[in-house]
């Protein structure tokens, strides 16, 4: 078997002779040399196998802020996380970078930048997000709106939402699904206090009653209006939290914040 030089038209009786020639006159192909050491290989597959075995692949992934190079995107991300070298998605106020636009947006919408930026329309208590205000009212925690709870808020929203943009029209408010559930010590199963509806366990009776008083076992009375979203929710705070996340693209975070107070007080029709 004869072999040809990688560059010129000379032929040799065996590979070692061809390699000696290519060493002497520099006729190696670019992809015949290991990316990390000085070893040459006659066949391309041998180069790749060598670099796999010895982990000799040259770094190809750059840091966004410095000259460091890495052999994998994961390694580059770890470096940029530890050194704060993200530059494409940068928060000027915090001088901090983020891996992608979504992470930066969540940071800008967090309590770091929005703490106390929106207030309860009844008691003026500051909150970070509209969903926080709704939870405050749905749990009957507002001292100036003791008549408001999850049911009353649904009635207000339902009257304004004539087109069913976010509310599911209920023929009746099913008391067995929306009434208060109160657990007693009889729910102790020998290890935990057990929810008799979903059988989850809790270490204290108070925790179990908090679970029963939450929307966990209530009717799903709200829905997202996103065209490609079919999610439904048992509480308005859950819906607002979903919309604030911008996960389905139904609306923008800021739009939810701007419309929250008017929607909660029934001063405007439902529109996002």
Secondary structure as GFF3:
##gff-version 3
##sequence-region A 1 272
A	DSSP	beta_strand	3	4	.	.	.	ID=ss1
A	DSSP	beta_strand	11	12	.	.	.	ID=ss2
A	DSSP	alpha_helix	15	25	.	.	.	ID=ss3
A	DSSP	three_ten_helix	30	32	.	.	.	ID=ss4
A	DSSP	alpha_helix	44	54	.	.	.	ID=ss5
A	DSSP	beta_strand	61	62	.	.	.	ID=ss6
A	DSSP	beta_strand	69	70	.	.	.	ID=ss7
A	DSSP	alpha_helix	73	83	.	.	.	ID=ss8
A	DSSP	beta_strand	90	91	.	.	.	ID=ss9
A	DSSP	beta_strand	96	97	.	.	.	ID=ss10
A	DSSP	alpha_helix	101	108	.	.	.	ID=ss11
A	DSSP	alpha_helix	111	114	.	.	.	ID=ss12
A	DSSP	beta_strand	118	119	.	.	.	ID=ss13
A	DSSP	beta_strand	126	127	.	.	.	ID=ss14
A	DSSP	alpha_helix	130	138	.	.	.	ID=ss15
A	DSSP	alpha_helix	150	160	.	.	.	ID=ss16
A	DSSP	alpha_helix	175	178	.	.	.	ID=ss17
A	DSSP	three_ten_helix	185	187	.	.	.	ID=ss18
A	DSSP	beta_strand	193	194	.	.	.	ID=ss19
A	DSSP	beta_strand	201	202	.	.	.	ID=ss20
A	DSSP	alpha_helix	205	213	.	.	.	ID=ss21
A	DSSP	three_ten_helix	215	217	.	.	.	ID=ss22
A	DSSP	beta_strand	222	223	.	.	.	ID=ss23
A	DSSP	beta_strand	232	233	.	.	.	ID=ss24
A	DSSP	alpha_helix	236	244	.	.	.	ID=ss25
A	DSSP	alpha_helix	253	264	.	.	.	ID=ss26
###
